[in-house]
Amino acid sequence: MSFHERPGSEGVVVLPEAEQMSRPGVGRAVALGAQTAGDFGLFRGEMPSGSEVAAHLHQTFSESFYVLSGRLELWDGGSWRGLAAGDLAYVPRGGVHGLRVPEGPAEVLTLFVPGVAREQFVLELLEIRQSGRTLTAQEWTEFYARHDQYMV
């Protein structure tokens, strides 16, 4: 990471791909909130066919989804809406949303504003899945609450 900072001035942050946190088959943390002074976080997700993120909302940050490739569907709290490469969906704080990839893989950029430490959610969820650990309903509720994700 290249970072130029002087007290009282604006710095420029360059985040080379080689320095971005990456997990094959999951995606890449392009910019962490800690790297953007909390302004935003940016994640590049790889979603295989059949992937689904259940309906939920966030109270402290908004999410925007920009589809890079493939197709996915976004639950907007009332219906599923199709998104294709080049489409952008913005979900304000408190907006109910979910995602699914009905066929083929999809790649999506997800922008979090402000830049919450969303990578911790992704890493912890990945660890739970890879370890085969089974969480109780109470443990899932606590996990989601820790990461400002409220299932609906």
N, C-alpha and C positions, 0 to 999 in steps of 0.2 A: 504494500500500500504506500502510495506517495501522498504525503500530507504536508502542506505548507501552512503554518499558522503563526500569526503575530497578534499579540493582544490588541484588541480594538480594530482588527481588520478581518476581512473575509478571506478564508483559505480556500484552496482548490484541492479537492480530493480526487485522486485517480485510483480506481480499483481494477487492476489487471485481472483478466480471467484466471490466470494461474494462481492468484491469491484469494479467489473467492471460495468459500466453503461449498463443497460439492458432494453429493451422494448419487452414484449411478442409479438410474431407474427411479429416482425421486426428484432430483433437481439440484438447483444451485442457489445459494443465497448471494445474489448479485451485490446487494448493498444492505448492510445491517444498520439498524437504527443508531447503534453506537458509532458507526462510521460517518453518519450524516448529521451528527449532533441532535439526533432525535427527530429530524424533520420528516424522514420517510424511511421505509424499508422496502426492498424490492427482491422478489423471489421468482426464479424461473422454474416452473414445475413441469415435470414429465408425467403425464397421466395415461396409463395403459387403458385399453378397451375394458369396459366394465367398471372402471373406477367410479366411486361415488363418495361425495361428502354430504352427509345428512344436513337437513335444514337447521340453521342456527343463526345467532346474531352476536354482535360485539357492541359493547357499550362505550368503549374508549377509543376506538379507531374506525376509520372507514376502509373499505377495500375496493380496489378497482382491478378488473380482470381484462387483460388484452390477449386475445388469442393469436398466437404465432403460427400455429399449424394445426390441422385437424379440425374437428368439430366437437363442441360440447354443448351441454344444456345447462341453463341456469334456472334454479327455482327462485322466483321473485316473491315468495310468500303466498302466491295465489295460483300460479301456473308455471309450467316449464317453458323457457324461451330458448330457441336455438341460437347458437353463436358459431360463427365460422372465422377462419383466419382473417385478421384485420378488424374484427369487431371488438368493441370495448364495452364493458358493463361496469357501472359505478354503483356501489352499495354504500349508502351513508351509514353513519353510526346508528345502531338500533335497527337497521334494515335486515329483515329475514332473508336468508339466501342459502342455497345449496348448489352443488355442482354434480354433474355426471357425464361420463363419456360413453354413449351407447354403442359406438363402434369405432374401431381403429384407435391409434394413439392420438393424443392431443398434447400440444405444448402451450403453456400459458404464462404470461408475466403477471404477477400479483403485486400490486402496490399497496402498502399499508401506510396510512397517514393518521396520526404522527407515527414516527418510526419506533414502534414497540418492539420488544425483543421476541418477535414471532418465531425466529429460528429455534428458540428453546422449545416451543410447542412442537415443531416439526421433528426435532431431534429426540424429544422424549417419546413422542408417538411412534417414531421409527424404532426406538429401543424396545418399546412394549411389544410391537408386532414381531420384531426379529427374535426376541427372547422367548416368545410364546407365552409370556406372562398373561394371566387372566385377571382382570380387575373386576371387583364387585361393582354393583350399581353406584354405591356410595363413593368408591374410589374414582370411578369415571366422572361423577359429578364434581368431586374435589379437583381432579385433573383439569377439567374444562374450566372451572371457576378460576383456577390459578392462572389460566391463559386467556381470560375474558372471552370465553366461548360458551354461550348459553344455548343448549339444544332446545328446539321447539317441536 
